[in-house]
Amino acid sequence: MTSVCMRLLIVEDNPDDAELLLRRLVRAGLDVESERVDNAPDLTRALDSSEWDAVLADYNLPGFGGLEAIRLVGERGVDIPLILVSGAIDVSTALAAVKAGARDFVFKDDTQRLPSVIEREVQEAAERRRRRAAEAERDRALAELREANTQLAAYAALADTDVRAATLGHIVESLLGRVAEAAHADGATMLFLEGNRLVSAGTVGATAALEPEVSLGDGLAGVVAAENVAHYIADVAHERPDLEVGFRGCGVRSTVGIPMHYAGRVSGVLRIDWCEPFEPPSWQMPLFELAADRCATVIENARVYEREHAIAQTLQQVLLSAPLDIPNLEVGQFYASATVDTLVGGDFYDVFQIAENRVAFSIGDVSGKGLDAARVTALIKNAIRALAVEHVSPDEVLGRSNRVVHLFVELEVFITCVYGVLDVLTGELEYASAGHPPPAVIGREGIRMLQTHGALLGPFPEASFPSATTVLAPGESLVLYTDGLTEAKSPDGEYFGEERLRTSLAALASSGAAPQKAAIDLYERVWRFSGGALRDDTAIVVLRPSLADGASQ
């Protein structure tokens, strides 16, 4: 047996018995350091003040027993093997003690195997500690991996931010809140690079007063942007006393600044702050860099959206125009985009006076969205206006517009349109259609659909668009609409269709609703049918001339 230095705590009231045990161990080649105690307070003190390889305990002591020693050792939460060494104990009692937590028992009159028992138990305890340490390290690594994956998912998801649903300021605040939450931070700030300065774009948490504006090279954010390198400060007070006053005022102890990149250049700085000392593990800095670049992409997308949205609003106002102050004519109008996209829809309508009592109108649909669709829509709308003022008939207006479209618009673009002229004093109406859904007349006598025949605008330069005429009676309204109404689908995939349109128009006719209310009511019927999920833009125009009874005779 090799000589092994061990620290043994001996619980024994008889000093001679304790000495005999030590001699046995020394003869067996063990190098022993020991302390003897014989009561519970001394055992507790010894356990708390020193580290021990094993505890040798007599079972029966005056006022203090082996089970009490087992309990006190177990309460320490440290794996110290306790071995019972007793002369007055039967086997069943010894087994009960082992069940209570003792590792083994040896009779005092047979201590020959005691050295090997001690060595075995000490080695097994060491192995258990190593195993527990390995398990703890494994659990720590798994927890770190789970945390890294959670943060990776959170930062990657920043790119999915819907830039259409909020202002730029709200988007910045949302991004910062998500970053701070994922990083378990107390605050975060985003600064945009504007020339040679960084300007705070938003902040969350405890960092509102920090670096609202800095020059390149100044402060933490300025240095990060100038050097294009992330900077981490574990303890602001000790590492950056020049920043300490401001950071201390916000309670910030640790901070990290990360450059934001878009299109290969620095576009700003993301700063994350902690009020308690924080040191990011090695895997976290690359994730912070991912978060910063994701934020930069979202911000740039939001800026593009804001620019496009402003253009879209201007274009939409141009393409959807119906003045409300035409003498002797009530005008109702309603337009709804199927999405919150910045892109302009292809629907258009126009109402304008061409003579004292004559009003021209057009409504149409251009396939596609965006600036290309807006360009085609503006072309058609302006062509119709230019031809209308020459007082040519509707069939000529659409015929000449068709040739313009054929010359200047790609063949893959589909265009439908209705154009007509209404005499607001007599109710006389002349109109023509280019493949557009038929207008409707509603009034006290019910409804009638104004059927016309005409091809789409553009594909055939010599196509004809025959005009038709009718007369509106007093109280009757002309209803114009785009195919977003009839092609709306229910959640079950069923089309709204012409039959439901007729039913809805009949209900409006019997209600006698004013044009604006009629336009809104018609749209709401379709919206409810679709479950609030219209897939196409919808335009509705309702015209009611102020005819006196007998005017249409």
C-alpha positions in Angstrom: 0.0 0.0 0.0 1.4 3.4 -1.0 1.8 6.2 1.4 -1.1 8.7 0.9 -1.6 11.9 2.9 -5.1 12.1 4.2 -7.0 14.5 6.4 -9.2 12.6 8.7 -11.8 13.9 11.2 -12.2 11.4 14.0 -15.5 11.5 16.1 -14.5 9.5 19.2 -14.8 10.2 22.9 -12.0 7.8 23.9 -8.6 9.3 23.0 -6.9 5.8 23.3 -9.3 4.3 20.8 -8.6 7.2 18.4 -4.8 6.7 18.9 -5.2 3.0 18.1 -7.0 3.8 14.9 -4.3 6.2 13.8 -1.5 3.6 14.5 -3.3 1.1 12.4 -3.5 3.5 9.5 0.2 4.5 9.8 1.3 0.9 9.9 -0.7 0.4 6.7 1.4 3.2 5.0 -1.1 6.0 5.2 0.2 9.5 5.9 -2.5 11.0 8.1 -3.4 14.4 9.5 -6.2 14.2 12.0 -8.4 16.0 14.5 -10.5 14.4 17.2 -13.9 15.7 18.3 -16.4 14.1 20.7 -19.5 16.3 20.5 -21.9 17.9 18.0 -20.7 21.6 18.3 -17.0 20.6 17.9 -17.9 18.4 14.9 -19.8 21.3 13.3 -16.9 23.7 13.9 -14.4 21.3 12.4 -16.5 20.6 9.3 -16.9 24.4 8.7 -13.3 25.4 9.4 -11.4 22.8 7.4 -11.6 20.4 4.5 -11.5 16.7 5.2 -11.0 13.6 3.1 -13.1 11.4 5.4 -14.8 11.2 8.8 -14.3 8.2 11.1 -17.1 8.1 13.7 -17.9 6.0 16.7 -21.6 5.1 16.8 -22.2 5.6 20.5 -20.9 8.7 22.3 -22.2 10.2 25.6 -25.1 12.5 24.5 -24.0 12.2 20.8 -24.6 9.3 18.4 -23.5 8.2 15.0 -26.8 9.1 13.3 -26.4 12.6 14.5 -22.8 12.7 13.1 -24.2 11.4 9.7 -26.8 14.1 9.7 -24.3 16.9 10.4 -21.9 15.7 7.7 -24.8 15.4 5.2 -26.1 18.9 5.9 -22.8 20.4 4.7 -23.6 19.3 1.1 -20.0 18.2 0.6 -19.2 14.7 -0.4 -17.2 13.6 2.6 -17.3 9.8 3.2 -18.3 8.9 6.8 -17.2 5.5 8.0 -18.5 4.1 11.2 -15.9 2.5 13.6 -17.6 1.0 16.6 -17.4 -1.8 19.0 -20.9 -1.8 20.3 -23.0 -2.1 17.3 -24.9 -5.0 15.7 -25.1 -5.6 12.0 -28.7 -4.4 11.6 -27.8 -1.1 13.3 -24.8 -0.7 11.1 -26.8 -1.4 8.0 -29.4 1.2 9.1 -26.5 3.7 9.5 -25.3 3.0 6.0 -28.8 3.5 4.7 -28.8 6.9 6.6 -25.7 8.0 4.8 -22.6 6.2 6.2 -20.4 4.8 3.5 -19.2 1.7 5.4 -18.7 0.3 8.9 -15.8 -1.4 10.7 -15.8 -3.1 14.1 -13.2 -1.8 16.5 -12.0 -5.3 17.2 -11.3 -5.9 13.5 -9.7 -2.8 12.1 -7.4 -4.7 9.7 -9.5 -3.6 6.6 -10.0 0.0 7.8 -7.0 1.4 5.7 -8.3 -0.1 2.5 -11.9 1.0 3.3 -10.7 4.6 3.8 -8.6 4.6 0.6 -11.5 3.1 -1.4 -14.0 5.6 0.0 -11.7 8.6 -0.5 -11.0 7.6 -4.1 -14.7 7.0 -4.8 -15.6 10.4 -3.3 -12.9 12.0 -5.5 -14.3 10.2 -8.5 -17.9 11.3 -7.6 -16.7 14.9 -7.3 -14.9 14.7 -10.7 -18.1 13.2 -12.2 -20.2 15.9 -10.7 -17.8 18.6 -11.9 -17.9 17.1 -15.4 -21.7 17.0 -15.3 -21.8 20.5 -14.1 -19.5 21.6 -16.9 -21.6 19.7 -19.4 -24.8 21.4 -18.0 -23.1 24.8 -18.1 -22.0 24.2 -21.7 -25.5 23.0 -22.7 -27.1 26.0 -21.0 -24.7 28.3 -22.7 -25.5 26.6 -26.1 -29.2 26.9 -25.5 -28.7 30.6 -24.5 -26.6 31.2 -27.6 -29.2 29.5 -29.8 -31.9 31.6 -28.2 -30.0 34.8 -28.7 -29.1 33.8 -32.3 -32.8 33.2 -33.1 -33.8 36.5 -31.5 -31.2 38.5 -33.4 -31.8 36.7 -36.7 -35.5 37.4 -36.3 -34.8 41.2 -36.2 -34.6 41.0 -40.0 -38.3 40.0 -40.1 -39.4 43.3 -38.6 -42.4 44.6 -40.6 -41.3 48.1 -41.5 -44.7 49.0 -42.9 -46.6 48.8 -39.7 -44.9 51.6 -37.7 -42.9 54.8 -37.8 -39.1 54.8 -37.9 -39.0 55.9 -34.2 -41.3 53.0 -33.1 -39.2 50.5 -35.2 -36.0 51.7 -33.5 -37.6 51.3 -30.1 -38.9 47.9 -30.9 -35.5 46.7 -32.2 -33.7 48.0 -29.1 -36.2 46.4 -26.7 -35.8 43.0 -28.4 -32.0 43.3 -28.3 -31.9 44.3 -24.7 -34.3 41.5 -23.7 -32.3 38.9 -25.6 -29.0 40.2 -24.1 -30.4 40.3 -20.6 -29.3 44.0 -20.6 -30.7 47.0 -18.7 -30.7 49.3 -21.6 -29.8 49.9 -25.3 -29.2 52.8 -27.6 -29.0 53.2 -31.3 -27.1 56.1 -33.0 -27.2 56.9 -36.7 -24.2 58.2 -38.5 -25.0 61.6 -40.1 -21.9 63.0 -41.8 -19.2 63.2 -39.1 -21.6 62.9 -36.2 -23.6 60.2 -34.5 -27.1 61.2 -33.4 -29.2 59.1 -31.0 -32.1 57.6 -32.9 -33.7 55.9 -29.9 -33.1 54.3 -26.5 -34.7 51.9 -24.1 -34.1 51.2 -20.4 -31.6 53.0 -18.2 -29.5 54.7 -20.9 -31.6 57.7 -22.0 -29.1 60.4 -21.1 -26.0 58.7 -22.5 -24.3 60.1 -25.7 -27.3 61.8 -27.4 -24.9 63.2 -30.0 -21.2 62.6 -30.4 -18.6 63.3 -33.1 -16.6 60.6 -34.8 -13.7 59.6 -32.5 -15.4 61.0 -29.3 -17.0 58.9 -26.6 -17.6 55.2 -26.8 -19.9 55.4 -29.8 -17.7 57.8 -31.7 -14.6 55.6 -31.2 -16.6 52.5 -32.3 -17.8 54.2 -35.5 -14.4 55.7 -36.3 -12.5 52.5 -35.8 -15.3 50.2 -37.1 -14.5 47.8 -34.2 -16.7 46.7 -31.3 -15.6 48.0 -27.9 -16.4 46.3 -24.6 -16.0 48.0 -21.2 -16.3 45.7 -18.3 -16.1 48.4 -15.6 -16.7 51.9 -16.9 -15.5 53.6 -13.7 -12.0 52.0 -13.8 -11.4 51.5 -17.6 -12.9 54.8 -18.9 -13.0 57.5 -16.3 -13.7 60.0 -19.1 -17.1 58.3 -19.6 -17.7 57.4 -16.0 -19.7 60.5 -14.9 -22.4 60.1 -17.5 -22.6 56.3 -17.2 -22.7 56.5 -13.4 -25.6 58.9 -13.6 -27.6 56.2 -15.4 -26.3 53.4 -13.2 -24.4 51.7 -16.0 -21.4 49.5 -15.0 -20.7 47.6 -18.2 -21.3 48.5 -21.8 -20.5 47.3 -25.3 -20.6 49.4 -28.5 -21.0 47.6 -31.9 -20.7 49.2 -35.3 -23.8 48.8 -37.5 -23.1 48.1 -41.2 -25.2 48.5 -44.3 -23.9 48.0 -47.9 -20.4 47.6 -46.6 -20.2 50.8 -44.6 -20.7 51.9 -41.1 -24.2 53.4 -40.7 -24.4 53.7 -37.0 -23.6 52.3 -33.6 -25.6 49.9 -31.3 -24.8 50.2 -27.6 -25.9 47.7 -25.0 -25.6 48.5 -21.3 -25.8 46.6 -18.0 -26.2 48.1 -14.5 -24.3 45.1 -13.0 -20.8 44.0 -13.9 -21.1 41.9 -17.1 -18.5 40.1 -19.2 -19.8 38.5 -22.4 -18.7 35.0 -23.1 -16.6 34.5 -26.3 -19.6 33.4 -28.3 -21.7 36.5 -27.5 -19.7 39.2 -29.3 -20.3 37.7 -32.8 -24.0 37.6 -31.9 -24.0 41.3 -30.9 -22.4 42.1 -34.3 -25.2 40.1 -36.0 -27.8 42.0 -34.1 -26.2 45.4 -35.0 -26.1 44.5 -38.7 -29.7 43.2 -38.7 -30.8 46.4 -37.1 -28.9 48.4 -39.8 -30.7 46.5 -42.5 -34.1 47.0 -40.9 -33.5 50.7 -40.4 -32.5 51.1 -44.1 -35.6 49.2 -45.2 -37.7 51.4 -43.0 -36.2 54.5 -44.5 -36.8 53.2 -48.1 -40.3 52.4 -47.1 -41.0 55.9 -45.7 -39.7 57.4 -49.0 -41.8 55.1 -51.1 -44.8 55.5 -48.9 -44.6 59.3 -49.3 -44.4 58.8 -53.1 -47.2 56.3 -53.0 -49.5 58.7 -51.1 -48.8 61.5 -53.6 -49.4 59.2 -56.5 -52.6 57.7 -55.0 -54.0 61.2 -54.5 -53.3 61.9 -58.2 -54.7 58.7 -59.5 -57.8 58.6 -57.3 -59.5 62.0 -57.7 -63.2 62.9 -57.6 -64.0 66.5 -56.6 -66.9 66.8 -54.3 -68.0 70.3 -55.4 -69.4 69.7 -58.9 -72.7 71.6 -59.2 -75.8 69.4 -59.3 -73.9 66.2 -58.7 -73.4 64.2 -55.5 -70.2 62.1 -55.5 -69.4 59.2 -53.2 -66.0 57.5 -53.4 -64.1 54.8 -51.5 -60.8 53.2 -52.1 -59.1 50.4 -50.1 -55.7 48.8 -50.7 -55.6 45.1 -50.1 -52.3 45.4 -48.3 -50.3 48.0 -46.2 -47.6 47.9 -48.9 -45.9 51.1 -49.9 -46.6 50.1 -53.5 -49.4 52.0 -55.4 -52.3 49.8 -56.5 -53.4 49.7 -60.1 -57.0 51.0 -59.6 -57.8 54.5 -60.7 -60.8 56.7 -61.1 -61.5 60.3 -62.1 -64.5 62.6 -62.2 -64.3 66.1 -63.9 -66.4 68.7 -65.6 -66.1 69.1 -69.4 -69.0 71.6 -69.8 -71.4 73.5 -67.7 -73.8 70.5 -67.2 -71.7 67.7 -68.5 -69.4 65.6 -66.2 -66.9 63.0 -67.5 -65.9 60.0 -65.4 -63.5 57.1 -65.7 -62.7 54.1 -63.6 -60.2 51.4 -64.4 -57.7 48.8 -63.3 -54.1 48.3 -64.4 -52.4 45.0 -63.6 -49.5 45.1 -61.3 -48.4 47.5 -58.6 -45.8 50.0 -57.8 -44.3 52.8 -59.9 -44.6 50.9 -63.2 -48.3 50.5 -62.7 -48.6 54.1 -61.6 -46.8 55.2 -64.8 -49.3 53.3 -66.9 -52.2 54.5 -64.8 -51.2 58.2 -65.1 -50.7 57.8 -68.9 -54.3 56.4 -69.4 -55.9 58.9 -67.0 -54.2 61.9 -68.6 -54.9 60.6 -72.1 -58.6 60.2 -71.3 -58.7 63.7 -69.8 -57.0 65.2 -72.8 -59.5 63.6 -75.2 -62.5 64.2 -73.1 -62.1 68.0 -73.3 -62.4 67.8 -77.0 -66.0 66.6 -76.5 -65.5 63.4 -78.5 -67.8 60.4 -77.8 -66.9 57.7 -75.3 -66.1 55.2 -78.0 -63.7 57.6 -79.6 -62.0 58.5 -76.2 -61.4 54.8 -75.5 -60.4 54.1 -79.1 -57.8 56.8 -79.2 -56.6 55.9 -75.6 -56.2 52.3 -76.8 -53.8 53.4 -79.5 -51.8 55.4 -77.0 -51.6 52.4 -74.7 -50.6 50.1 -77.6 -47.7 52.4 -78.5 -46.4 53.1 -75.0 -47.3 50.2 -72.8 -45.9 46.7 -72.7 -48.3 44.0 -74.0 -48.1 42.0 -70.8 -49.9 44.8 -68.9 -53.7 44.2 -68.7 -55.9 47.3 -68.6 -59.6 47.6 -68.2 -61.6 50.9 -68.1 -65.1 52.4 -68.3 -65.4 56.0 -69.6 -68.6 58.0 -69.8 -70.3 61.4 -69.8 -73.3 62.3 -67.7 -75.6 65.3 -68.2 -76.3 66.3 -64.6 -79.5 68.2 -65.6 -81.2 65.7 -67.9 -79.7 62.4 -66.5 -78.5 61.4 -70.0 -75.6 59.0 -69.9 -73.3 57.9 -72.7 -70.6 55.4 -71.8 -68.2 52.8 -73.2 -66.2 50.0 -71.7 -62.8 48.3 -72.3 -63.3 44.9 -70.6 -64.3 46.5 -67.3 -67.0 45.2 -64.9 -70.3 46.7 -65.9 -71.5 49.9 -64.1 -74.9 49.7 -62.3 -77.8 52.1 -61.9 -79.6 51.9 -58.6 -82.8 53.7 -57.5 -86.3 53.4 -56.4 -87.1 51.1 -59.3 -84.3 48.6 -58.3 -81.1 48.1 -60.2 -79.9 47.7 -63.8 -76.5 46.6 -65.0 -75.2 48.6 -67.9 -73.8 45.9 -70.2 -71.2 47.0 -72.8 -68.8 45.2 -75.0 -65.2 46.1 -75.5 -61.7 44.5 -75.5 -58.9 45.3 -73.1 -57.0 48.4 -73.7 -53.7 48.0 -75.6 -53.4 44.6 -77.3 -55.2 45.5 -80.5 -54.6 49.0 -81.9 -57.8 49.0 -84.1 -60.1 47.6 -81.5 -63.5 49.2 -81.1 -65.3 50.2 -78.0 -69.0 50.8 -78.9 -70.8 53.4 -76.9 -74.2 52.9 -75.2 -76.7 55.3 -73.8 -79.2 55.4 -71.0 -81.0 58.0 -68.9 -80.9 58.2 -65.0 -84.2 58.9 -63.4 -84.5 61.3 -60.5 -83.0 59.7 -57.4 -81.0 57.1 -59.3 -77.3 56.7 -58.9 -74.6 55.4 -61.1 -72.3 52.9 -59.3 -68.8 52.3 -60.7 -66.4 49.8 -59.2 -63.3 47.7 -59.9 -63.1 43.9 -59.9 -61.8 43.8 -56.3 -65.5 43.6 -55.4 -66.7 40.7 -57.4 -63.4 38.7 -57.1 -63.2 39.0 -53.3 -63.1 35.6 -51.7 -64.6 34.3 -48.5 -62.4 32.3 -46.0 -63.8 29.2 -47.7 -62.5 30.4 -51.1 -65.9 31.3 -52.6 -66.1 34.4 -54.8 -68.4 37.3 -53.9 -69.5 37.3 -57.5 -72.0 39.1 -59.6 -75.1 37.6 -57.9 -74.0 38.9 -54.4 -73.1 42.2 -56.0 -76.7 42.5 -57.4 -78.2 41.6 -54.0 -76.0 44.2 -52.3 -76.9 46.9 -54.9 -80.6 46.1 -54.5 -80.3 46.6 -50.8 -78.6 50.0 -51.4 -81.3 50.9 -53.9 -84.1 50.3 -51.4 -82.3 52.1 -48.6 -81.9 55.3 -50.7 -78.5 55.9 -49.1 -76.5 59.0 -50.1 -73.7 58.3 -52.6 -70.9 58.5 -50.0 -72.7 56.2 -47.6 -73.6 53.9 -50.5 -69.9 53.5 -51.4 -68.9 52.7 -47.9 -71.8 50.3 -47.3 -71.0 48.4 -50.5 -67.4 48.0 -49.5 -68.2 46.9 -46.0 -70.5 44.2 -47.3 -67.6 42.8 -49.4 -65.1 43.2 -46.5 -67.3 41.2 -44.1 -67.8 38.5 -46.8 -64.0 38.2 -47.1 -63.5 37.9 -43.4 -61.5 41.1 -43.5 -58.9 39.7 -45.8 -59.4 41.3 -49.3 -56.7 40.2 -51.7 -57.2 42.9 -54.3 -57.5 46.7 -54.3 -61.0 48.0 -54.5 -62.3 51.3 -55.8 -66.0 52.4 -55.7 -67.5 55.6 -57.1 -71.2 56.6 -56.8 -72.6 59.5 -58.9 -76.1 60.9 -58.3 -77.2 63.9 -60.4 -79.7 66.3 -58.7 -82.5 65.7 -61.1 -86.0 67.1 -60.6 -89.0 64.9 -61.2 -89.7 64.8 -64.9 -86.2 65.8 -65.9 -85.6 62.5 -67.6 -88.8 62.5 -69.6 
